[in-house]
Each structure stands twice: as C-alpha cells, then as structure tokens.
Amino acid sequence: MEEIKTNIEPKHVTILTGFLGAGKTTFLNEWLHHFHRKRILVVENEFGEVNVDSQLVQAVEDQVFPLTGGCICCGLNEDFTDLLVDLWDKRESFDEIIVESTGVADPLQLLRPFKYSKSMTNYYQVDRVICLVDAALIEVELLTTYIARKQIAGSDILLLSKTDQIGTKKVEELHRLLQDINPFAVVFDGNKLDGFPINDIASFIPRNQIANTLPEQSSDTKGKIRLYRKDHMSISTLHFTFEEPFDLDELKYRLLVFLNFQATDIYRIKGILYTQDSDKKIILQTVSDIVTFEENKEWQNDETRKSDIVIIGNNLQSKGFEKMLSNCIHHSFKNQHS
C-alpha cells in the first residue's frame, strides 16, 4: 500500500457472520437489492474449493470476490489481507465492502486484518459486525458449539432470523437472551417472508451509539465497583462499573499481558472508559489479542463519569477480573479506592 495520507477517505466495511444455515446469503441479497444504487463489493468465503454461496449472491459478477479452501479467519487470513491490499488499488470502482464469512468463522479473527496495522485502519473502516442468529436453532447451537457463542459475543448487531417459525413470546425471550449475552449489541429480527429492517440496521453505527446499548445495572454493589453478572449455558457475561478514572497505559499493558497468556476463554472485552487525562469517553475493544482505544464523544456536564466494561467468555470468574481492573485505577485515586 502507498504511504499513509491524512486526507484518505477510508472504504466502509460490514462483516456478516452467523452459524451455518442462519440465513446470511438471504439477508445479503436483500441488502444488495435494497442498496442497488450503491457499488457494493462482496468478499465471499466458503470452506470448500467450490464456492457455492458466491453463485447465490445477486451482485454484479466482477463485484464478488470468492475466497475458498478454508476459513477466512484462520488459514486464509493472509490471503484475505493480500486481497484487501489489492482491492485498495481498485477503490475507485466500489463504494463499500461486505464480507460474508463461512458459518464457522470467528468474527473477531475477521477483524484482525483491519486492525493489525495503522495503514489498514486508515484505508478501511469497519462500521458494523452483523451476526445472523437462527431463531429456531440458536438455543441448541449455544449448547453444542462454542463458535455460535463467539459469533454472538463478537458482533455489534444481532439479527434474529427465521422469526416466522416461532411465536411472538419466544422472539421476545430470545431478544432478552441475546441482550444478556452481549449487552453492547443491538438486536433486530426478521425473516425471508416478511423481510429484514435493512434501513434500521444500516443506520446503526455501533461506535456512534455504544453508550446507548448498555442496560441499567441492578445487582452486586461493592464500594465504588458494581458487577452485573449473567450466565447462560457456559457463557458468562460480566459487566463492571467503576466510578474512579482509569490509567489508560496501565490498563492497556495489563490487558495485553492477560490476553496473550491467560485469555483462551475470553470471547470479547468492550467498554466505555472514564480516564484521568481526557474529557472524552474512551472506547475499549479487544480483537483477539489486540487491544484498541478510541476517543468518542465528550462527557457532558450533567453526565456521571464512570467506566462500563463488559467481558464475555466461557465460565468466567469475576474476582480475578475485578482485581486486575482495580489495579488499573489511576494512582491518584487508589488510596480512596482501598
């Protein structure tokens, strides 16, 4: 890629994930039909050598780029990165990219190529990760496969599909389940017969609305730290609230150490941070073993400054996380905290 320039307009990217048979290609075709005036480039991934799904995508033929022979999030990751580099040279021919992953892909691994270098973050901007969730099968899938859990934990938008196959009460129950598992995600629903809320999904940009997706806490209180915990099957969702500001450098260091050596059971960490040295909210996200911080909106005068951190993973124990995070409180507040 060429040298980074400050005036580069990045290409917008949507990642589409979801377990096998959830309806990703059906949804993708509706999206392409709805935005037919846009020049949308599709990167299509399938496990086998023959990419059947790419033949079902209703887009202009030279706007579909298949990646076959493996999963884009593991064996093909290097090929995917090379493709993104090549596509940048063709950037005048398209407006945005949709990446449809194989049904067994980890969406956080899909994000790695977009985060691994400053160049990529300047050239491509991931707007949203959408996970199609099969309303009829998701409860079984959560019990039987960790990939379905990671897909839900790693996405910004959860789209409950095939809702015509279940009743209204069940839809409401599944909405609550998905929101409990991933409190930072927004949940929509739809089906092939009635269609999907494409405009609502397209207009939801998670980084702009992250503070509006967290539920109110109502459980364990311990001093100036609050913990709201939910457990479903083997999935634990820990939501910590800290009133004292964080030391950002200390937090990044400890999270990197933790993710590199102890975090095999961590699916996702995401948060809104109150820090000592900034008047802006800091958005924390982890992508596999990569930790990112991004400045967001300024704290308003009538807002209570606090940090909300959500950790999603497999059978998590809260005490270790609480200790690690408490050690990252800014030094000028540690005496007050103890």
N, C-alpha and C positions, 0 to 999 in steps of 0.2 A: 504493500500500500504506500501511497505517497505520504509525504510528511504531514503531520497534523497542522491544520489551519484553524484559527479561531472562528472563522466565518462559515465553516462547513455546516450544511443543513443535514442532519442525520436522517437516514431512512427509518421509518417506523416499522416495528415488528410485532406481530401477535403470534404467540406459541399456543398451539392447540394440542391438548393431551387428553387422556381418558383411557380407561381399561378396554380390552378387546370387546368389540360389539356395542359400545356405548352410543354410537351414532355420530362419530366425528366427521366422517365424509358427508353424511346427510346435512349436518349443520354447516359444514364448509361450503357446500353447494348453495345453500340458502343465502349464506353470507355473500358469496360471489355474485349471485343473482341480484341481491339487494343493492350491492355497490357496483353494478355493472359498468358504471361510468368511470370508475377508478381503474387504474392499471395495477392490478394486484398480481404479484409474483408468488407462486406457491412452491414451497420446498416440501416434497412428499417422501416420507420414509416408510419402508416396509422391511420386514425381516428377510423374506425370500429373495432369490435372484430376479424373479419376475415381479415387477411392482404392479399388482392388480389395482390397488387403490388409485394410483395416478391415472389409470384409464377411466376411472369413475368420476374424476374431478372435472367439473364442467367449466373449464377455463380455456383460454386461448392456448393452443398446443405448445408454442415456444415460451409460454409463461409458467410451465410446470417443470420443475427440476427434481427428478427422482433420485433418491439415494437408497440403494438396495444392498442386500447381502449381510445385513446386521442392523443393530440398533444405533441410531444416531447419537445416543447418549453414552455409548461405550466404544465399541470397535470402530465406528465411523466418525468419531469426534474430530479426528484430524482431517478427514475428508470434508466434513461439514465446515470446518474453519477455512479450508482451502476454497470451498465453494463461495463462502461469504466474501473472501478476498477477490475472487473472480467477478462476483456479482457487482462489487463496488465499481468496477470498470464499466459495467453496463447500467449504471444507476440512472441514466437519462431515459431509459426505456421502461421504468416502472416507478410507481408511487410508494408502495409499501410491500411488505413481505408477510406471508402467513406460513408458518412452519407446522405441518401436521405430522406428529410423531407416531411411531408404532405404538400399539396398545400396551406394550410392556416397558415403555421408556420412563425414566425418572426425569421429571421436568426440571429439577434443579441442575441436573447434569446438562440439560439442553441449554441452560443459561450460561454455562461456563465459557463457551467461546465468545459470548458477548461481554464478558467481564474480565477475561484473562489479561487484557492489555488496555492501556489508555487509548490506543488507536481505535480499537473496536468500540469502546464506549462513546467515542466521538463520531464514528461513522454509522453506528446502528443504535437505535433507542428502543428497547423492549417496552411496549406500552402495557401489555397485559399477558398473563398466562391463564388460558381458559381450560378448565377440566370438564369434559362431558361425564356425567355420572348417571349410570343406568338405574332408574328408579325401581325397577323390578328386581334387580340383582345386587344392588350395592351392599346390602347388609350381609349377604353371603360372601361377597368379594372381600369385604373388610375382615371377615373371619378367616378367609383362606389364603389371601395374598397380601404381602407387605407392599407390593407395587401400587395397588389401589390406594392404600393408606398414604403412601408418599406422594401420589399424584394429587390427592385432596389436600394434603398438608402443604404442598409446594406451589399451589395455584392461587391466583388473585381473585378469579371468578369461577364459581362452581355452578355449572349448568345442569340441572336435573332434567334428564331426557326421558322419553317414553312415559310421561306422566298420564297419558290416556289409558295405561294398563293398570293403574292403581287408583284408589279413591282419593277424594279431596283431603280427608283427615290424614291419610298416610303421607300425602305430599307435605302437609304441614309438619308432620312428625319428622320426616326426612330433612326438611329445611332446618329444624332445630338441631338434629343430629349433626348435620354438616357444619352449622354455625358453631356448635360446641367444639367440634374437632379443629376447625380453623377459624377462630374469631376474627381474623383480619380479612377473610374473604367475604365477598357479597354473593348471595345465592339467587339465581334465577331459575325458571323452569319453562319447559315447552315440550313439544313432540312433533313428529313428522306430519301428523294430520292437521294440527292447529297452527303449526309454525313456532318460531322462536322469537323472543323480544330483541331482535337484532339491533335496533336503534339504541335501546337501553344499555345493551352490552357494549356497543361501540363507543357510547358516550362516557362509559365508566372508565376513568383513568385512575388506577389504584394509587399512584404516587400523589395525585392531587386530592384524594379523598380518604387517605389512610386513617385519619383521626376520627372519621365518621363511622367506621365499621366495627369499632370495639364495643362490646356490651358493657353495661354498668356492672361493677363488682359488688358482690353481696356476701362474701364468705370470709374466711380466716383473716383476722386482723392481728398484727403483731407489731406494736410500736408504729413506726413510720413505714413499715413494709406490709403490703397486703398481698395475699395469694388467693387466687381463684382457680380451683382445680376441677378438671373434668376427665373422667376415664371412660372410654368406650372400647370394649374388647381389650386389646393390648395397647391401645393408643392413649397416651397421656397428653393432656394439654394444660400447661402451666401458664398462668397469666399473673405476672408480678407487677405491682405498682410501687415505685419508690418516690418519696417526697423530696429527698435530697438530690442535688445535682451530681452527675457522673463526671469522672475524669476520663475523657474520651480516649486518650492514649493508653491509659491503664486498661480500660475496657477492651480495646482492640487487641492489645497484647494477650490478655488472659483468654479472650475468646479464640484467638488463633491457636494458642497452645492447646486449649481444650478441644477444639475441632480437629486438630492434627493428631492428637494422641488418645483422646478418650470418647470421641463422639460418634461411634458406629451406630448408635441407636437414636441419633438426633435427625429428625426429618427437616425441621425448619426452625430458625430463630428470626423473629421480626419484632421491631419495636419503634416507639416514638420516644426520643430521649430528651430529657432536660439536662443541659450541661452548664457548667460554671462559666464558660468563656464565650457563650453565644446567646444572642437574643432570639435565635431561630430554633424551631424544632428540628431535631436531627433524626433522620430515618435510618434505622439499623436494619440490615438484611444480611442473612448468610446464604451463600450459594455453595453447597458442598463445604469445602474448607476455605472458601473465600469470604471475607468479612468486608462489607461496604457500609459507608456512612454518607448520607446525602442531606444537604441543607434543605429545609422545607419552609413553610410559612413562619412568619414571626409570631412569637407569643403575644396575645392580645392582653391589654391591661386588666381586663376582667377575668382572664383565664387563670386557673390554678396551675402553676408549673409543676409538672410531675413526669415521671417516666413510666411508660407501659411497655413491658417486654413479654412476648408470648413465645414459649418454647414447646414444640410439638415433637413427640418421639415415641419410642417403644418402652413402655413400663418405666417411666422416669421417676426418679426420687427427687423430691423438691429441696431437701436440706442442702445437698451439695451445690445446687444452682444458687440457692439463696446466699450461701457463704461466699461463693465466687463473685457474685454480683455485688454483694455488700462490700467486698474488698476493693471495688472499683469506684466507690463513692469518693468524691473529691476530698482531698486531705483536710481541707478547712472545715469539713462537716463531720469527719469521722468521730471525733470526740463526742459530738452531740448524738451521733447515731448509737454509740456504745452506751 
